[in-house]
Every structure is written in structure tokens, then in C-alpha cells.
Amino acid sequence: MTCFAQTPYWPELNNLSNMVPMPTPLRRGPWLQLEQTLNRIVTSENGLGVISGPLYLIDQPLSTSANSADLNPAAYFKVVVAENGIAAFVFPQDLSQTDQLCEYQADIDQIELMSSLDLFPESDPRPSSKLLKALGCS
């Protein structure tokens, strides 16, 4: 998202991205590692797309009242889409700032199941070893 700084889209992106609370160790750790790496490799790729969001673990009926602490996401996901495939990550809320982003590689099916989203309804993207290597993951 930092690549949108100083563009006309920055205020909207900043507002939307700050609507969900993110723990500081995640924001300053693996999430930031991934953002910085994406900023670095975007020029060498023909184009990158990113889908990200919170993952909630709902274990109570929606009619049950919950305090605001219960509404924090259990994890956050990020899917990077390149011409040759995807790289997907799930970052738990309680990770350490010193954790490495590659430790949190995930399968797109896992993210779709956890989020109840069909991220690619008209295609079946496959993990890209080239993209993972560019992101510093082997």
C-alpha cells in the first residue's frame, strides 16, 4: 500500500486500510517486510495485484453481544497475484515482530475457507515459485 503514497488514491486507501486494527508487531514485522519487498519487486514484474484483509474466527452466534475486544481479527491475509501465479500469506494476530514473512505462506484454498470468499471465481490460480523466490521465500 505504501506504493500509493503521494497519489490521488492515498486518502481513500489509508482510510480503508486503517479501519481494521492491526497489532504493532505484525504491522512493523512480517506485514511491513512483505510491503517493502512488494515495493522493490513491482518494477521487475509486469504487474502485481494484492488482495488483503482480516480473518475473523466467529465462534459465537451473531446475536450474542460481544465486547469490542472480541471483534479484533484473529489473523490477516494477503494474496499477491502476478502474471505467473500467486503467493498467499496468513499472519496470525499474535505473531512476533521478528518473525519472517515466509514462515506464514498459505494456500489460497485455506484463505478462501477461512474468509468465506471466492477470491478467483473464474480461475484457479496456482502458487508461483518465481514470485515466492522474488519475495525472498524458497
N, C-alpha and C positions, 0 to 999 in steps of 0.2 A: 504493500500500500504506500510505502514511502516514496515510490517512484511517481506518485501522483502529486507530490508536494509541489507547490507553486504552479499548479494548473487550475483551470476553472472548475474542475471537479473536486478539488481538495475539500472545500467546506462540507459537501454532502457526504463524501467518503469518510471524513473524520467524524462527522456526526453519527453515521451509521455504524462505524467500527467501534465507537465508544459507547454504544447502547448496551453492550453486554460486558459485565465486569470481568476482567482478566487478572488473575493473580500476578503480582510483580515478578516472582521467579520465572514464570512462563513468558511474560511479556519481555523480560530482559535476557532470557536464556534461549531455549530452542526456537521459540517463535521468532525472535529477533535474528537468530542465526539463519533461519530459513528466509526471512525477508531480505537480509543483506546478500545472501547467496543469489536469490532471485534477481535482485537489482544488478548483480555482477554478470549473470549469465544471459539476461534478457537480450542483450545486443548480439550474442552469438547464436541465438535461436531465431527461427523465422517468426516466432510469435509465441507468447505464453499466455495461458488463461489460468485464473486462480479462482477456485470456489472454496469458501471457508465459512465456518460458523460454529455455534455452540452445540454441544450434545448434552441433553438433559436425561437423567435417569428418573423416570417417573414411576414411583412405587406406591403412590397414594392415589385414590380416586380424585379426579379434578374438583369434585365438590368439597373435598376436605380442605379446611382453611390451613394455610401454611404461612409461617413467618418468612420474611424476606431472605433469611439465610438459607432456607430450603430451596430458593429459586435460583441459586447460583448454578451454572453449568457444572457437570461432572467432568467434562472434557471439552476439547476444542478440536476441530478437524480442519485440514487444509488439503485440497487436491490441486496439484499443478498439472496443467494439460499442455502438452507440446505436440508438435506435428507427428512425432513417432510414438506417442503413448502418454502415460500418466505416471505421476508419483503421488502417493497418498500418505498422509500422516494423521495420527490421532495423538493429541497431547493431553494427558490427564491433568486435572486441576492442581494436584498436589506434587508435581514434579519439582526437581531442584533446578536452580538457575544454572548449575554447572553441567547438567545433563546435555548430551549431544543429540541434535535433531534426528540423526539416522537411527537412534535407538527406538524411535516412535513411528517407523514405517508401518503402514497399514494396508489392508486390502480394501478395494473400493466396495466390494460386497459388504464388508464389515461396517463401513461408514454408512452405506445406504440402509442397512438393517438397523443400526443404532439411531439414525436420524429420521427414519421413515420417509426418506426422499428417494426418488429415482433420478439420480443426477445426470444420467445419459440415456434417456428413454429410447433414442433412435440409434444407438450404437453400443458396442461392447468394448470399451477401451481396455487396453492391456498395459500392464506396467512396462515402463521403458527403462532398460538397463543403461542406455545412453544418458537419459535425463537424470537418473539416480546418480550416475557417475559424475555428471556436471554439478550436482548438488552436494557432492562430497561423500556420497554413500556408495558402497560397492555391492 
